[in-house]
């Protein structure tokens, strides 16, 4: 009996041991899977950040150029280069303007490579058709691209904007409909469909663009090359100060494997954001160019 009891105890211990090994193995596999899922979600966060960065960079260029042209004698010139006072565009960009009926066709040519004030490298052309209603103080802009690259990413598609000199708060704002394709160097791409509003809440009383501050609201749908569709909504307005390279504050919410919130911060100009994925916070270093 003593021998049988010993065998029973040994068998039980071995059984518990193997169950423990199985549990550890399953836990390890689950942990590895969680890491893969989180890595995928962080990649999605980075894509959203890059879309924000590109959108704001293009909006800065178009809105400042259209208003500068409207407020200067450059409307009457067929070609201008750095002739506006306090011009926002870099020296290497050339503006060509021509009228077509009531429309002003503006081409901003960045050549084979042009570095902006915020150290972004652009090439190709942005073409904007601008219709201005002086009585209502409204400008409608239809914008397209010709072999245009923003920090090595090809931008295609169309953007429509309605610029209002004064909204109900007395601030300038742009209502934006965006339908663009962003392609990375490895030919991966996203299709971006967005409806947003960009309100200038400070700095518009002066002639300098560098003191302008914008609040951005709205939502977008992002479709990846594999057909997966993601929806993102700004739940706290994004704050963009023209003196800062990055968005300074605001929160975006979207879905991937988990519900994700991307928090750009408290208004300090820095290159940090926090992504909350499945209840866990991850520090995200903002960059203007993620290679794929």
QUITATA-V351185 format. One record per pair of residues at least 24 apart in sequence whose C-alpha atoms are under 8 Angstrom apart, sorted by the first residue. I is the first residue (numbers start at 1). J is the second residue. Records with the same first field share a line. If there is no record, write none. Layout:
I = J, J
//
This chain:
37 = 257
38 = 277
41 = 256, 257, 258, 260, 277
42 = 275
44 = 256
45 = 262, 275
46 = 290
49 = 286
50 = 287, 288, 289, 290
53 = 246, 247, 288
54 = 150
61 = 88, 89
62 = 128
64 = 88, 209
65 = 89
66 = 130
86 = 207, 208, 209
88 = 117, 209
89 = 116, 117
90 = 114, 115, 116, 117
102 = 131, 132
103 = 129, 130, 131, 132
104 = 129, 130, 131
105 = 129, 130
106 = 130
118 = 245
120 = 150, 151, 288
121 = 150, 151, 152
122 = 148, 149, 150, 151, 152
123 = 147, 148, 149, 150
124 = 148, 149
137 = 164, 165
138 = 162, 163, 164, 165
139 = 163, 164
151 = 288, 289
152 = 184, 185
153 = 182, 183, 184, 185
154 = 181, 182, 183, 184
155 = 180, 181, 182, 183
156 = 180, 181, 182
157 = 181
171 = 199, 200, 201, 204
172 = 199, 200, 201, 204
173 = 197, 198, 199, 200
174 = 198, 199
184 = 291, 292
185 = 291, 292
186 = 292
188 = 225, 292
189 = 224, 225
190 = 222, 223, 224, 225
191 = 221, 222, 223, 224
192 = 220, 221, 222, 223
193 = 220, 221, 222
194 = 218, 219, 220, 221
195 = 219, 220
209 = 242
210 = 241, 242, 243
211 = 241, 242, 243
212 = 241, 242
213 = 239, 240, 241, 242
214 = 238, 239, 240, 241
215 = 239, 240
216 = 240
230 = 254, 255, 256
231 = 255
238 = 264
239 = 267
244 = 269
245 = 269
246 = 270, 271, 286
//
